[in-house]
């Protein structure tokens, strides 16, 4: 296998955990049923900390293969096939892999504060959902978008570090069944643990 193929596979592997929830959110917004893909996406997320190291190894292997071929061509005076494309793919895959790695670890490195639900600038009511399977910012975006798309809430913010989604609403009662269906549409199960 050559360097550009390995680099493309590495980039796809690194994005496999974060991109599917965003695709699901887009499909949900246009009304396309996504139940089967939602389960697959959540399953991929549970393997994220195995997939990312493999993607990093894949990028390293890509560079090794590229420089091995370049050294071989230097000594035999041959011309590398698609050298510019291969270099471009190496750079792109490196950015993608380390971008998704950064997106996944920044809250742990920066010790991100937990969300304070008592600060409700918009409304006086809030609910907290326990959500399993969140692994990065892509999960948060999909969850927040699906909850907001219901039109039942004023604001939603999830945290993959906490494993929770926080919802602020103005009405007297929150339609929790609709919120849970919205979460299922993007591949997550939400259990209401607090409603104030």
C-alpha positions in Angstrom: 0.0 0.0 0.0 1.4 3.4 -0.8 1.6 6.5 1.4 -1.4 8.4 0.0 -3.7 5.5 0.5 -2.6 5.0 4.1 -2.9 8.7 4.8 -6.4 8.8 3.4 -7.4 5.8 5.5 -5.9 7.4 8.6 -7.9 10.6 8.1 -11.1 8.6 7.5 -10.5 6.6 10.7 -9.8 9.7 12.8 -13.0 11.3 11.6 -15.2 8.2 11.9 -16.2 8.9 15.4 -17.0 12.6 15.1 -18.4 13.1 11.6 -21.3 10.5 11.7 -23.2 12.3 14.5 -23.0 15.6 12.4 -24.2 13.7 9.3 -27.1 12.3 11.3 -28.0 15.8 12.5 -28.1 17.0 8.9 -30.2 14.0 7.8 -32.6 14.5 10.8 -33.0 18.2 9.9 -34.1 17.3 6.3 -36.4 14.5 7.6 -34.5 11.4 6.5 -34.9 8.4 8.8 -31.6 7.4 10.4 -32.2 4.9 13.1 -29.9 2.2 11.8 -27.0 4.6 11.1 -27.5 6.2 14.5 -26.7 2.9 16.3 -23.7 2.4 14.1 -22.4 5.9 14.9 -22.8 5.4 18.6 -20.9 2.1 18.4 -18.1 3.7 16.5 -17.8 6.4 19.2 -17.3 3.8 21.9 -14.1 2.7 20.0 -12.8 6.2 19.6 -9.8 5.8 21.9 -8.7 2.8 19.9 -9.3 4.3 16.5 -7.4 7.6 17.1 -4.1 5.9 18.1 -4.4 3.7 15.0 -5.0 6.8 12.9 -1.8 8.4 14.3 0.1 5.2 13.6 -1.3 5.4 10.0 -0.1 8.9 9.5 3.3 7.9 10.8 3.4 4.9 8.4 2.3 7.2 5.6 5.3 9.5 6.2 7.6 6.4 6.5 6.4 5.0 3.1 6.7 8.4 1.4 10.3 9.0 2.6 11.2 5.4 1.8 10.0 5.8 -1.8 11.6 9.2 -2.1 15.0 7.8 -0.9 14.7 4.9 -3.3 14.0 7.2 -6.2 16.8 9.5 -5.2 19.3 6.6 -5.4 17.9 5.1 -8.6 17.1 8.4 -10.4 13.5 7.5 -10.9 10.6 9.9 -10.6 7.9 9.5 -7.9 4.4 9.1 -9.3 2.0 11.8 -8.1 4.5 13.2 -5.6 2.5 16.5 -5.2 -0.7 14.7 -4.6 0.9 12.4 -2.1 2.5 15.4 -0.2 -0.9 17.1 -0.2 -2.7 14.0 1.2 0.0 13.6 3.9 -0.5 17.2 5.1 -4.3 17.0 4.9 -4.4 13.7 6.8 -2.0 15.0 9.4 -4.2 18.0 10.0 -7.4 15.9 10.1 -6.0 13.3 12.5 -4.4 15.7 14.9 -7.4 18.1 14.6 -9.8 15.4 15.7 -7.4 14.3 18.4 -7.3 17.9 19.7 -11.0 18.2 19.5 -11.3 15.1 21.7 -8.8 15.9 24.4 -8.9 19.7 24.8 -11.5 19.6 27.7 -9.2 17.3 29.6 -6.1 19.3 28.9 -7.7 22.7 29.6 -9.7 21.3 32.6 -12.9 22.8 31.2 -15.4 23.9 33.8 -18.6 21.9 34.3 -21.8 23.6 33.2 -23.7 25.4 35.9 -27.4 24.9 35.3 -28.4 27.3 38.0 -27.3 30.2 35.7 -30.3 30.4 33.4 -30.2 33.8 31.7 -33.2 32.9 29.4 -35.7 31.0 31.5 -36.3 29.7 34.9 -36.8 26.0 34.1 -34.1 23.5 33.2 -33.7 19.8 32.7 -30.6 17.6 32.7 -30.3 14.4 30.7 -27.7 11.7 31.2 -26.3 10.8 27.8 -24.1 7.8 27.1 -21.6 7.5 24.2 -20.5 11.2 23.8 -16.8 11.3 22.9 -16.1 14.7 21.4 -17.3 18.1 20.3 -19.0 16.5 17.2 -21.3 14.6 19.6 -22.1 17.8 21.5 -23.0 19.7 18.3 -25.3 16.8 17.1 -27.0 16.6 20.5 -27.5 20.3 20.9 -28.8 20.7 17.3 -31.3 17.8 17.6 -32.7 19.2 20.9 -33.0 22.7 19.5 -34.6 21.4 16.3 -37.6 20.2 18.4 -38.6 23.9 19.0 -39.5 23.0 22.6 -36.5 24.6 24.3 -34.9 28.0 24.6 -31.3 26.7 24.9 -29.4 23.4 25.0 -25.8 22.7 25.9 -24.2 19.2 26.2 -20.9 18.2 27.6 -19.1 15.1 26.6 -16.9 15.5 29.6 -19.9 15.3 32.0 -21.9 12.9 29.8 -24.9 15.2 30.1 -27.1 17.5 28.1 -28.5 20.6 29.8 -31.8 22.1 28.5 -33.4 25.4 29.4 -37.1 26.0 28.6 -39.8 28.5 29.3 -43.0 26.5 29.5 -44.3 24.9 32.6 -43.7 21.3 31.4 -41.1 19.8 29.1 -42.1 17.2 26.6 -39.4 14.7 27.6 -40.6 12.0 25.1 -40.0 14.4 22.2 -36.5 15.3 23.5 -35.6 11.6 23.9 -36.8 10.9 20.3 -34.7 13.8 19.0 -31.6 12.3 20.8 -32.3 8.8 19.4 -32.5 10.3 15.9 -28.8 11.2 16.2 -27.8 8.0 17.9 -27.9 8.7 21.6 -30.1 7.6 24.5 -31.0 10.4 27.0 -32.3 9.7 30.5 -33.9 12.6 32.3 -32.2 12.9 35.7 -33.3 16.3 36.8 -36.1 18.6 35.9 -36.5 21.9 37.7 
